[in-house]
Amino acid sequence: MNPLKNNSASEIELLIEAHRPRLHAFLVSLTGSRAAADDLAQETCLVLWEKRETFDPTGDFRAWAFRIAFLQTQNYRRKLARQQSRELPGDELFDRIAAVATESHGQSDLEEARHAALLTCLKKLSEAHRDLLLSRYQDGTSLEHLSSEANLNRNAMAQKLFRIKQTLLRCVERQIGPAKL
C-alpha cells in the first residue's frame, strides 16, 4: 500500500525516489535501451511530480507510477515511429511485453524478496541440479524424457527433483524466513 497521508510534496518526493530504481528497470525492460529508459525515467518522475495532487493517497503508489511509466513509454514509441518513419512492433506485442515487465518489476516488497532469495538459492545449486530444475519447470521437459536422459526410472527422477526442490525451499527459508513464504 501507500504511506501517503495528504500528498505533501516531501512525501511524494520520497515515494518517487524510493520507486525510481524499479521504474528504471521496468522502463529498460519495455524499451530495451538504457539510454531511452534514463530519459523516460526522468520524464516519468516529472509527470509523477506534476500530477501529485491527482494521486489518491489511499491508492497504490507503485501501480500509479508504473501506469504513468507505461503511458510515457507508449508516447515514446509513437514519437520514435514517426521520427524513423517506420512501424514498431504492434501494440499487442508491446502490451504483452509490458504486462510481463509490470509483473516482474511491479511486485510487492515481499514478492521481490522471495524472488531475490530464489535467484540467490538457485545460484547455490550445482549446475547439474539447476539445469535439471530449469529443464523441468522452465522448459517444461517431461519427467519421462529427463528420466531417460539420466538413465533413471521415472520414480527415481521424481524423487531427485523433490530433493532438489526441498533444498531450494530450505535455502529460501533461511534467506527470508519461513513465515514469509
Backbone bond lengths (Angstrom), bond angles and torsions (degrees), N, CA, C in turn:
res aa  C-N    CA-C-N  psi(-1)  N-CA   C-N-CA  omega(-1)  CA-C   N-CA-C  phi
1 M - - - 1.448 - - 1.523 110.37 -
2 N 1.302 115.75 -150.26 1.442 118.93 -168.34 1.529 110.71 -141.69
3 P 1.328 117.68 129.32 1.452 120.26 -177.87 1.525 114.44 -82.95
4 L 1.315 118.92 3.17 1.459 121.29 -177.51 1.524 111.75 -65.25
5 K 1.300 115.79 135.97 1.462 120.37 178.50 1.534 110.47 -102.96
6 N 1.304 116.26 -47.68 1.466 118.49 -172.67 1.531 113.19 -143.01
7 N 1.311 117.02 26.04 1.465 122.36 178.50 1.524 112.87 57.68
8 S 1.318 117.21 33.45 1.464 118.55 179.28 1.528 108.60 -65.67
9 A 1.310 114.14 153.11 1.466 120.53 -177.17 1.519 111.39 -58.06
10 S 1.321 117.43 -42.68 1.468 119.11 -177.56 1.534 111.13 -68.53
11 E 1.331 117.45 -36.00 1.465 119.73 178.64 1.526 110.97 -66.72
12 I 1.323 116.44 -44.91 1.471 120.52 178.23 1.520 110.20 -62.58
13 E 1.318 116.22 -43.18 1.464 120.45 179.62 1.529 110.84 -59.07
14 L 1.326 116.94 -43.83 1.465 121.02 178.45 1.526 111.70 -63.83
15 L 1.315 116.74 -41.66 1.468 120.21 179.02 1.526 111.47 -65.57
16 I 1.314 116.14 -41.90 1.465 119.50 178.90 1.526 109.93 -61.41
17 E 1.315 117.05 -47.73 1.466 120.41 -179.80 1.525 111.94 -64.35
18 A 1.318 117.38 -37.70 1.468 121.00 179.66 1.529 111.32 -65.83
19 H 1.315 117.03 -33.38 1.471 120.91 -176.35 1.523 113.25 -95.83
20 R 1.313 117.05 -7.32 1.468 120.78 -176.02 1.537 113.30 -56.83
21 P 1.345 120.74 -45.33 1.475 118.93 179.98 1.539 112.73 -61.72
22 R 1.323 116.32 -39.78 1.472 119.43 178.54 1.519 110.76 -68.55
23 L 1.312 117.03 -40.35 1.457 120.05 177.08 1.525 110.57 -61.13
24 H 1.319 116.22 -42.95 1.462 119.78 179.68 1.527 110.72 -62.06
25 A 1.325 117.09 -45.57 1.467 120.51 178.94 1.530 110.50 -61.56
26 F 1.314 116.61 -40.68 1.463 122.19 177.18 1.527 109.85 -60.24
27 L 1.320 116.76 -45.77 1.458 121.03 -178.74 1.526 111.97 -67.26
28 V 1.330 117.24 -35.93 1.468 119.93 175.57 1.531 109.26 -62.17
29 S 1.331 116.33 -42.67 1.463 119.22 -179.18 1.522 111.63 -67.39
30 L 1.313 118.27 -28.76 1.467 120.76 178.10 1.521 112.69 -78.99
31 T 1.329 116.77 -37.24 1.465 120.08 -173.66 1.524 113.71 -99.21
32 G 1.323 116.22 -26.12 1.456 119.77 -175.62 1.520 112.82 75.26
33 S 1.323 116.51 10.86 1.460 120.48 -176.16 1.526 109.90 -136.67
34 R 1.328 116.13 124.73 1.466 119.62 177.56 1.533 110.98 -66.30
35 A 1.321 116.64 -39.19 1.463 119.89 -179.60 1.527 110.72 -63.18
36 A 1.328 116.33 -46.17 1.469 119.76 178.23 1.524 110.02 -64.04
37 A 1.315 117.03 -40.18 1.471 121.02 179.87 1.523 110.77 -64.65
38 D 1.336 117.15 -38.27 1.468 120.21 177.01 1.528 110.51 -58.74
39 D 1.339 115.29 -48.89 1.466 119.79 -179.73 1.525 111.07 -64.21
40 L 1.325 116.17 -44.61 1.466 119.92 -178.92 1.523 112.07 -66.67
41 A 1.317 117.69 -35.59 1.463 120.54 177.98 1.527 109.55 -63.80
42 Q 1.319 115.75 -42.40 1.469 120.22 177.90 1.529 110.26 -62.42
43 E 1.326 116.39 -47.12 1.468 120.40 179.60 1.532 110.85 -63.30
44 T 1.322 116.84 -41.62 1.462 120.65 -179.99 1.516 110.92 -62.52
45 C 1.313 116.87 -44.84 1.471 120.19 179.02 1.524 110.98 -62.49
46 L 1.315 116.43 -36.90 1.464 120.41 177.43 1.534 110.24 -65.16
47 V 1.330 116.94 -44.40 1.467 120.53 178.34 1.529 110.44 -64.20
48 L 1.328 117.04 -41.97 1.475 119.98 177.23 1.523 110.08 -57.50
49 W 1.322 115.45 -43.44 1.464 119.99 -179.90 1.535 110.59 -65.16
50 E 1.331 115.86 -45.61 1.466 119.59 -178.46 1.526 112.14 -64.84
51 K 1.320 116.70 -32.39 1.471 120.72 -177.24 1.526 112.61 -99.03
52 R 1.316 117.95 13.51 1.464 121.76 -174.61 1.523 113.27 -54.85
53 E 1.326 116.63 -33.44 1.454 119.43 -178.26 1.518 112.85 -76.06
54 T 1.325 117.64 -14.64 1.467 120.49 178.20 1.525 111.61 -88.76
55 F 1.329 116.89 -10.98 1.463 120.12 -178.99 1.525 110.72 -74.66
56 D 1.328 115.60 132.31 1.465 121.73 177.66 1.525 108.09 -81.53
57 P 1.337 118.01 115.63 1.466 120.64 -176.24 1.528 113.95 -62.25
58 T 1.327 117.84 -16.10 1.477 119.49 177.09 1.520 111.02 -88.99
59 G 1.337 116.81 -5.37 1.459 121.50 -178.25 1.522 112.81 -85.44
60 D 1.297 114.95 -176.47 1.462 123.18 -178.81 1.534 108.28 -95.17
61 F 1.318 116.68 107.67 1.459 121.14 -177.23 1.524 111.21 -59.25
62 R 1.331 116.18 -43.22 1.461 119.92 -177.27 1.525 110.59 -59.70
63 A 1.324 117.04 -46.21 1.466 120.35 -179.94 1.526 110.59 -61.98
64 W 1.322 116.85 -42.09 1.464 121.76 178.98 1.525 110.04 -62.58
65 A 1.311 116.95 -46.03 1.460 121.66 -178.82 1.526 111.50 -64.30
66 F 1.330 116.69 -42.12 1.458 119.99 -179.66 1.525 111.17 -68.18
67 R 1.318 116.85 -34.22 1.468 120.01 177.54 1.528 109.67 -64.68
68 I 1.316 116.56 -43.64 1.463 120.02 178.38 1.534 110.02 -64.53
69 A 1.321 117.74 -40.67 1.469 121.21 177.41 1.533 110.53 -61.34
70 F 1.329 115.94 -41.16 1.459 120.86 178.10 1.533 110.14 -61.65
71 L 1.323 117.32 -45.82 1.467 121.14 179.92 1.531 110.97 -64.80
72 Q 1.320 117.11 -38.40 1.469 120.72 177.00 1.532 109.85 -62.55
73 T 1.322 116.43 -38.61 1.462 120.68 179.72 1.519 110.87 -68.02
74 Q 1.329 117.15 -39.55 1.465 119.51 176.64 1.536 110.25 -60.36
75 N 1.322 116.98 -43.96 1.473 120.64 178.07 1.528 110.76 -61.77
76 Y 1.317 116.39 -42.74 1.468 121.70 178.20 1.529 110.42 -59.48
77 R 1.322 117.79 -43.76 1.469 121.80 -179.43 1.525 111.09 -63.31
78 R 1.332 115.98 -42.27 1.466 119.30 179.57 1.539 110.55 -63.14
79 K 1.331 115.22 -44.86 1.464 121.03 -179.71 1.530 110.28 -62.83
80 L 1.311 116.99 -43.12 1.459 121.75 178.76 1.525 111.34 -62.79
81 A 1.315 116.25 -42.39 1.462 119.95 179.06 1.526 110.75 -62.64
82 R 1.338 117.49 -41.09 1.471 120.76 177.90 1.528 110.96 -64.91
83 Q 1.334 116.79 -44.24 1.462 120.83 -177.88 1.522 111.68 -64.60
84 Q 1.316 116.35 -37.63 1.459 119.94 -175.77 1.531 111.86 -94.60
85 S 1.308 116.25 0.82 1.469 121.83 -179.27 1.522 111.58 46.86
86 R 1.305 114.18 48.30 1.467 118.73 177.52 1.515 108.70 -149.04
87 E 1.311 113.37 164.79 1.461 118.38 178.84 1.514 109.89 -90.43
88 L 1.297 115.67 142.41 1.457 122.00 173.60 1.524 107.45 -97.57
89 P 1.349 117.99 168.34 1.464 118.08 178.44 1.517 110.57 -50.11
90 G 1.338 115.87 145.26 1.457 122.21 -175.80 1.510 114.14 -55.60
91 D 1.308 114.49 157.92 1.462 120.38 -179.29 1.518 111.94 -59.58
92 E 1.327 116.75 -34.04 1.468 119.35 179.67 1.524 110.57 -62.18
93 L 1.332 116.84 -44.93 1.460 120.68 177.92 1.524 110.16 -64.19
94 F 1.328 116.81 -45.56 1.460 121.01 179.22 1.522 110.37 -59.79
95 D 1.328 117.47 -43.50 1.466 120.89 179.43 1.517 111.28 -61.70
96 R 1.334 116.77 -38.54 1.469 119.58 177.98 1.520 111.02 -66.95
97 I 1.318 116.89 -43.82 1.463 120.97 177.60 1.527 109.43 -60.66
98 A 1.317 116.51 -43.89 1.464 121.11 179.66 1.526 111.32 -62.71
99 A 1.330 117.00 -40.15 1.472 120.13 179.84 1.521 110.53 -62.96
100 V 1.323 116.89 -43.82 1.463 120.37 178.87 1.520 110.30 -65.80
101 A 1.321 116.16 -43.33 1.463 120.14 179.99 1.521 111.14 -64.32
102 T 1.319 116.37 -41.09 1.467 119.94 178.88 1.513 110.09 -63.42
103 E 1.310 115.14 -41.59 1.469 119.65 179.95 1.522 110.96 -60.95
104 S 1.326 116.27 -43.55 1.451 117.99 -176.72 1.520 113.93 -81.23
105 H 1.340 117.68 -29.00 1.458 119.37 -177.94 1.517 113.43 -101.49
106 G 1.310 117.64 -15.35 1.446 120.07 -176.79 1.512 112.87 -102.29
107 Q 1.307 117.59 26.76 1.445 121.39 -177.36 1.520 111.72 -78.33
108 S 1.314 114.07 163.93 1.461 118.17 175.30 1.524 108.77 -71.39
109 D 1.317 115.95 165.80 1.463 120.16 179.45 1.524 111.07 -59.76
110 L 1.339 116.90 -39.32 1.461 120.62 179.56 1.528 110.60 -64.72
111 E 1.334 116.88 -43.38 1.462 119.95 178.18 1.523 110.69 -63.14
112 E 1.320 116.60 -39.13 1.460 119.94 177.72 1.524 111.00 -65.19
113 A 1.326 116.52 -39.61 1.469 120.21 178.07 1.528 110.05 -63.93
114 R 1.321 116.35 -42.40 1.476 120.31 177.60 1.517 110.91 -61.42
115 H 1.328 115.07 -46.28 1.463 120.18 -179.13 1.526 111.04 -62.24
116 A 1.323 116.59 -45.15 1.470 120.63 179.48 1.531 110.44 -62.85
117 A 1.335 116.72 -42.32 1.464 120.22 179.12 1.525 110.41 -63.88
118 L 1.314 116.65 -41.97 1.468 120.11 179.23 1.525 110.99 -61.99
119 L 1.327 117.30 -44.46 1.464 120.11 178.52 1.527 111.37 -62.50
120 T 1.328 116.69 -42.53 1.466 121.05 177.98 1.521 110.23 -60.39
121 C 1.323 115.75 -45.36 1.463 120.19 -177.62 1.527 112.10 -70.25
122 L 1.321 116.90 -35.12 1.465 119.07 175.94 1.525 110.88 -61.56
123 K 1.328 116.49 -37.74 1.463 120.65 179.36 1.527 111.69 -66.80
124 K 1.333 116.66 -25.57 1.463 120.69 -179.63 1.524 112.44 -79.19
125 L 1.324 117.29 -19.17 1.467 120.22 178.03 1.529 109.63 -69.24
126 S 1.317 115.42 156.35 1.459 118.50 173.54 1.531 108.26 -64.45
127 E 1.295 115.61 155.60 1.462 119.58 -178.92 1.529 111.03 -59.08
128 A 1.321 116.47 -39.53 1.466 120.45 -179.61 1.533 111.07 -63.50
129 H 1.342 116.44 -43.26 1.467 119.58 179.60 1.521 111.32 -68.31
130 R 1.324 116.57 -40.51 1.461 120.51 178.73 1.529 110.01 -63.43
131 D 1.324 116.95 -45.14 1.464 121.12 178.92 1.525 111.33 -61.68
132 L 1.324 116.22 -39.51 1.453 120.60 179.45 1.537 110.64 -63.64
133 L 1.335 116.84 -47.34 1.466 120.48 178.59 1.529 111.49 -61.86
134 L 1.309 116.84 -46.42 1.459 120.40 -178.93 1.527 111.11 -64.72
135 S 1.307 115.92 -38.57 1.452 119.83 178.34 1.528 110.65 -62.56
136 R 1.308 116.08 -43.08 1.468 120.40 -178.14 1.525 112.49 -73.52
137 Y 1.330 117.55 -48.59 1.459 120.23 -169.31 1.522 114.88 -99.70
138 Q 1.310 118.14 -24.62 1.463 118.87 176.87 1.523 110.41 -93.78
139 D 1.323 116.19 -44.47 1.458 119.99 -177.83 1.529 112.41 -87.04
140 G 1.348 117.07 -18.28 1.459 120.75 179.01 1.516 114.31 77.46
141 T 1.325 117.24 22.57 1.460 120.76 178.48 1.530 109.41 -63.32
142 S 1.306 116.02 135.50 1.466 120.16 -176.37 1.525 111.11 -68.39
143 L 1.311 114.76 153.55 1.462 121.76 177.57 1.531 109.89 -61.60
144 E 1.298 116.37 -37.97 1.470 121.13 179.39 1.527 111.01 -62.67
145 H 1.321 116.17 -43.89 1.463 119.91 -179.57 1.533 110.77 -65.74
146 L 1.337 116.41 -44.39 1.465 119.84 178.40 1.522 110.69 -61.71
147 S 1.328 116.53 -40.04 1.467 121.43 179.80 1.517 111.33 -62.32
148 S 1.317 115.79 -45.40 1.467 118.54 -178.26 1.529 111.35 -68.20
149 E 1.341 117.36 -36.94 1.466 120.59 177.56 1.520 111.99 -63.98
150 A 1.337 116.51 -35.84 1.462 120.97 -177.87 1.527 112.21 -92.35
151 N 1.327 115.52 0.27 1.461 121.25 -179.04 1.540 111.23 57.81
152 L 1.341 115.11 43.90 1.465 122.72 177.11 1.521 108.12 -123.57
153 N 1.345 115.63 156.85 1.460 116.07 173.41 1.531 108.62 -77.61
154 R 1.312 115.65 165.39 1.467 121.77 -174.71 1.528 112.09 -57.41
155 N 1.315 117.91 -43.82 1.464 121.56 -178.81 1.527 111.85 -64.97
156 A 1.318 116.38 -39.74 1.464 120.07 179.20 1.537 109.93 -64.43
157 M 1.340 117.30 -39.59 1.464 120.88 178.43 1.531 110.19 -67.00
158 A 1.313 117.03 -41.62 1.469 120.70 178.32 1.530 110.02 -61.33
159 Q 1.326 116.88 -41.59 1.463 121.07 179.20 1.536 110.55 -66.25
160 K 1.301 116.71 -39.92 1.462 120.79 178.36 1.533 110.52 -62.17
161 L 1.316 116.81 -46.59 1.464 120.76 178.03 1.525 111.09 -61.97
162 F 1.323 117.14 -40.34 1.462 121.78 178.69 1.529 109.87 -60.24
163 R 1.321 117.24 -45.59 1.468 120.73 -179.64 1.531 111.97 -64.09
164 I 1.317 116.13 -40.53 1.467 119.65 178.40 1.534 109.44 -64.01
165 K 1.323 117.51 -43.21 1.471 120.79 178.96 1.524 111.06 -64.24
166 Q 1.319 117.39 -37.22 1.470 120.95 178.16 1.539 110.02 -65.18
167 T 1.317 116.40 -41.25 1.463 120.92 176.85 1.526 109.93 -60.93
168 L 1.301 115.51 -44.24 1.461 121.08 178.62 1.532 110.96 -62.87
169 L 1.312 117.21 -44.54 1.461 121.56 179.18 1.532 111.36 -60.96
170 R 1.318 116.92 -44.60 1.479 119.78 179.04 1.528 110.74 -62.40
171 C 1.307 116.27 -39.82 1.469 120.24 178.55 1.527 110.31 -63.40
172 V 1.325 117.73 -46.36 1.465 121.36 179.62 1.526 109.75 -62.49
173 E 1.329 117.36 -41.31 1.467 120.96 178.03 1.526 111.18 -59.87
174 R 1.327 116.54 -41.10 1.470 120.17 177.37 1.524 110.90 -64.15
175 Q 1.329 116.22 -35.21 1.461 120.77 -177.78 1.533 112.16 -70.48
176 I 1.323 116.73 -46.36 1.474 119.49 -172.46 1.529 113.97 -120.03
177 G 1.309 117.26 -7.78 1.466 120.11 -179.90 1.519 111.70 94.78
178 P 1.341 117.23 140.87 1.472 120.78 -175.28 1.537 113.10 -65.97
179 A 1.309 118.30 -27.95 1.470 120.22 -177.83 1.524 111.72 -70.63
180 K 1.328 118.21 -19.55 1.455 121.30 -176.66 1.515 113.44 -95.14
181 L 1.322 117.38 1.48 1.455 118.95 178.17 1.490 108.14 -77.66
